[in-house]
Amino acid sequence: MTNTNPNDAEALALAALTATLTDARRAERFLSLTGLSPDGIRLRLQDRALLAACIAFLEAHEPDLLAVAQDIGVKPQQLLIAKAELE
């Protein structure tokens, strides 16, 4: 997934964010660590920094990165590439 369209990186990050927030344990940790609220996230869904931060959150805990990548049907490396493009 090199030289992806920025929209592809955003779509991938949105899928990762959705997978993160639909798992109660991951969602609680993500909200706690970021200080964001569900409403705050909704308001910032198109914020590239938020999307990159979600992937960075997953990257910091490899089991979550692997689980989310599997949930959304991509390789973990694709998420990391998307994060780099969003930053």
C-alpha positions in Angstrom: 0.0 0.0 0.0 2.6 2.5 -1.0 1.7 5.9 -2.4 -2.0 5.5 -1.4 -4.5 8.1 -2.0 -5.0 10.3 1.1 -8.6 9.3 1.1 -7.5 5.6 1.3 -5.4 6.4 4.4 -8.4 8.2 5.9 -10.8 5.4 5.1 -8.4 2.9 6.6 -7.9 4.9 9.7 -11.7 5.4 10.1 -12.1 1.6 9.9 -9.5 1.2 12.5 -11.2 3.8 14.7 -14.5 2.1 14.3 -13.0 -1.3 15.2 -11.2 0.4 18.2 -14.4 1.9 19.5 -16.6 -1.2 19.0 -14.4 -3.2 21.4 -15.4 -2.1 24.9 -11.9 -2.7 26.5 -10.1 -0.9 23.7 -12.6 1.9 23.6 -12.4 2.6 27.3 -8.5 2.6 27.1 -8.6 4.9 24.0 -11.0 7.4 25.6 -9.1 7.3 28.9 -5.6 7.8 27.3 -6.7 10.5 24.8 -9.1 12.4 27.1 -11.6 12.4 24.2 -15.3 11.9 24.6 -17.5 10.0 22.1 -19.0 13.4 21.1 -15.6 14.9 20.7 -14.6 12.1 18.4 -17.8 12.4 16.3 -17.0 16.1 15.8 -13.4 15.3 14.6 -14.0 12.3 12.4 -12.4 14.1 9.4 -9.4 15.3 11.5 -6.3 13.6 10.1 -4.5 14.1 13.4 -7.2 12.2 15.3 -7.1 9.4 12.7 -3.3 9.2 13.0 -3.6 9.2 16.8 -5.9 6.3 16.7 -3.4 4.2 14.7 -0.6 5.4 17.0 -2.7 4.2 20.0 -3.0 0.8 18.3 0.7 0.7 17.4 1.6 1.3 21.1 0.0 -2.0 22.0 0.8 -4.6 19.4 -2.0 -7.1 20.4 -4.6 -4.3 19.6 -2.8 -3.4 16.4 -2.9 -7.1 15.2 -6.5 -7.5 16.3 -7.8 -4.4 14.6 -5.9 -5.2 11.4 -7.5 -8.6 11.4 -10.9 -7.2 12.2 -10.8 -4.8 9.2 -9.0 -7.2 6.9 -5.6 -5.5 6.4 -2.0 -6.2 7.3 -0.8 -4.3 10.4 1.9 -2.6 8.2 -0.9 -1.0 6.1 -2.2 0.7 9.2 1.3 2.1 10.0 1.7 3.3 6.4 -1.7 5.1 6.7 -0.7 6.7 9.9 2.5 8.0 8.3 0.5 9.5 5.5 -2.0 11.1 7.9 0.7 12.7 10.0 
